[in-house]
Structures are given as structure tokens and as C-alpha cells.
């Protein structure tokens, strides 16, 4: 079923991107090419601009101007991502993985790779890409949990068509005013080395970040190496019923050096090993000239070596109209087990001896035709003097039931249970974390549970050839357990219902789905507005 679905999606995508009604008639059987030991011939790149001027619905003065101003992704940028090169044995698995890697770049609307021209033991690869507009000048705004966010920014996510990102911004939100600069190159030179830097001057401090990493960029990658540095000075706040109740200043300096190795993809599985060293210094104090009561966590200095493993099953499913609208989506359905163990000691400069652990497990069940469940479990914490500290266990489950080509039922359950949490690790639930009818950070504690159901609708409405439109009717129910350090009264179970529209830009690389929701809280205290209006940009439906 999965193979058939992938082939159908690829053929439909190729036809849609190329404008060819019967592109699937020329589709070659990738499995047969692989079985007959064909080698890759030429890599034929077919890069498309933002608008298709051969389509009379898109051939107008404005769209022609956008295409003229946009720099189409360079051939060399695409070739850097190719896992197959001329002369190598043809592999349908590597074709599919290359598609996923390219689709993960936010400067493409979609990607399709198709074997063509098979003759004399060689087959060419036709790589078809459609660009999106990646320059974002101007103003942005959003609203959730009763609070507004406003930004003025200049951002480019595909600088000169070479895949680099640059951003200059000023953002005002509930926490701070921030002026920032960021630069990233995911392929330094012709390598897979990813480099990034960012600097932010904030009203409450600063944030500096730098990273240089050669990641496990594909399932068959044999090694990785990297280093990160993070320096942050910021004011943080405890909330009570959505209002600021106490505050503290945190200075965090985090740096790490790490590497990994693997024997690569073997019979559908990948086993990776990692090792490294982490310096994590957290210093807390009262806010200078603070306006709220001070509630200051204890300092925490953790210096430790670590080792880890990842076990990954190669199993993906490609579909449409699940968390996007009219766009190819890749979902991971295999089993993945990750575990990491570190040991902090005074010998390494830590302020305590502690065993630091984390583990997670995820897998998919069923198929999107018609029911699918994606689930994950995780645990992390420290062991100090024989007692667990800052420990959390959690779960997440997403259920999809396809009712028709345009309707889908969706449900999600997320929860976590904390024990002896560090004071700065309080669990929060509110309008900014999925409980849409309530103010942001409305309830706080050490554990939480949130359940959401949605009836999703996907339409064919395509206004101005710029946005795909969908809608949802939803209900949320959740609560927290434990004591809020700021002393609020626990409100117990909180429920809301609502409805909204979803707008998925097809020509921009900046927002996958814009949510416009109206939510009605059914519980809570008397201070809550009867209606919550939310406008947010999210990665999914």
C-alpha cells in the first residue's frame, strides 16, 4: 500500500508541477530498474519559477514581475542535495530520500524525481522543482492566548538562489523586545557542513548562538561531527491565571562538542552511536529594578561527557491533505529508539555529581488509507544522591482518519508527568500551548494532559492562485497537576470549543499554514473573555 501510494503521489505531483496531464504514462518502474542493476546516467534539472506563466491563470502583470524579481534556485544548490550521482547504481530508496531532503528545504513548494530515458543499462534522473518566494520584507503580526506579537523584519531564505538564509528583525511580544541578526548556510562550499550564527539584543539581555555541524544528513551517512555555543541572558516570568506573577533573571552558557558514527543503512535499519561533552551553566538572580516579586531558582552547573545511540527503521509514507493543504507531505512511520547517558561530576567542573539521562521511542501504526496513528514516548532527568531530579516522562499521539478526499478527523493527545522539577522547568498550559480558549500560560504545575479533536475540511478554493483554503471545527480539553510556584489555584479540567479557517500559502516559504480561529472557553475563572480570537502562523493544520 505504501509503495503504491508513493508512486501515485509522485506521478500526480510530477503531472501537476510539469503541467503535463499524462505524465504518469511515461513513468518507469524504479524497482525494476534497480533489480536490473541500471546505473544513473545524467541528472536533468528542471527548475521552475514561483508562477507558471504557461498557465493563463498565472500569466498576469503582477506574477510576471514576481518571477522577474525572484532568483530561481541555482542548479549547483540542488546538486548538493543529490544522494545519487552519475555512474552510481540506481536506487529507488535514495531517490525517495533525496525527494524528502529537498522537500525539507523551505525554498521549494514541492519536488519530484523521476527516472527517464532508460537505455543500455543507464537511466537519467529528471529532478523537477518549483520555487517559492523567499524574500520577506515588512511587517508581521499574530495573536494567541489574548496576547499580540508584532515584528518588522527583512528575511531571505534562499539568498541568490544558493540556499543560504539571512534575517534582520525587530520583534515585540509578551516577553521582550528583540533586535536580531541571523545567518545560516546549510551547505558550506560543496559540503554537507551546516553553519549558523545569530545575535539578538533584547530589552532584557542578549542571545548569542553559533553552530558548525556535519550532521547525519541521510540514512546511509557514516559519521557526523559538530560544535555549538549558546549564550543567553534573559528575564523569565512565572504566570498565574494568564497574568505575570513573579520573575527572575537567567544567564545560561551552553556549549557542546559531539560526534557520531554508523555502519549506515542495513536491511532497512540504521544504528548510530554518538559521544560528546557538554558545558551547561545556569545562573539565576533577581531582576534588576524588577517590577514583580522575585522567585529565583537555584544555580545549576552541569559539565558532563555523554554517549548515545539511535536505532532507526527506514519507513516513510508520502501523502497529501493531512497537516498541509494540497501539498506533498512526508510522514515517518518506522520505529525509532534514541537514548543518551551522561555523567556530571565536580572533576569536570560541575557543581554536583549527577547521572543525566534521556530516552525516546516513536513509531507509526496503520496507514493513511484510511487510519493512521503516530505515537511517541520519552523520558529524561537526573539521578543525584540516589534520587531522581528534574525527571519527566511524556507521551504524544496523533490519530488521522481519512473520511474522504476533502474531509478528515484528527485527534491528538499529549501529556507529561514531572517529578522534582527544577524551578525554571515549570509546565505550562494555555492559549499558546494548545488550549485555544484560554489566555497564554493560564495554568502551571509539574504535569499536564491535553486532548484535542478536530474535524478538518480541505477545499478546492484557490483565491488569486496564492492560498489554499481549509477549515476546522475543534474542541480542546486539558489540565495541569502539581503546584504553581507563583501560588495560583488549580482550575482543574479546562475545556473549549471553536472553529476556524486555514490558509496555506503556495507561493511563500515563510508560513506553511495561517490559522484564524474563534474559540469559546467553557471553564476557568471569571476574568476570562467569553470569546478568544487567534491569528497564528504554524507549521501544520
Buried (B, 14 or more C-beta within 10 A) or exposed (E): EBEEBBBEBBBBBBBBBBEEEEBBEBBBEBEEBBEEEBBBBEBBBBBBBBBBEEEEEBEEEEBBEBBEEBBBBBEEBBEBBBBBEEEEEBBBBBBBBBBBBBBEBBBBBBBBBBBBBBEEEBBBBBBBBBBBBBBBEEEBEBBBBBBEBBBBBEBBBBBEBBBBBBBBBEBBEBBBEBBBEBBBBBBEEEEBBBBBBBBBEBEBBBBBBBBBBBBBBBBBBEEBBBBBBBBBBBBBBBBBBBEBBBBBBBBBBBBBBBBBBBEBBEEEBBBBEBBBBBBBBBBBEEBEEEEBEEBBBEEBBBBBBBEBBBBBBBBBBBBBBBBBBBBBBBBBBBBBBBBBBBBBBEEBEBBBBBBBBBBBBBBBEBBBEEEBBBBBBBBBBBBBEEEEBBBBBBBBBBBBBBEEEEEBBBBBBBBBBBBBBBBBEBBBBBBBBBBBBBBBBBBBBBBBBBBBBBBBBBBEEBEEBBBBBBBBEBBBBBBBBBEBBBEBEEBEEBBBBBBBBBBBBBBBBBBBBBBBBBBBBEBBEEEBEEEBBBBBBBEEB
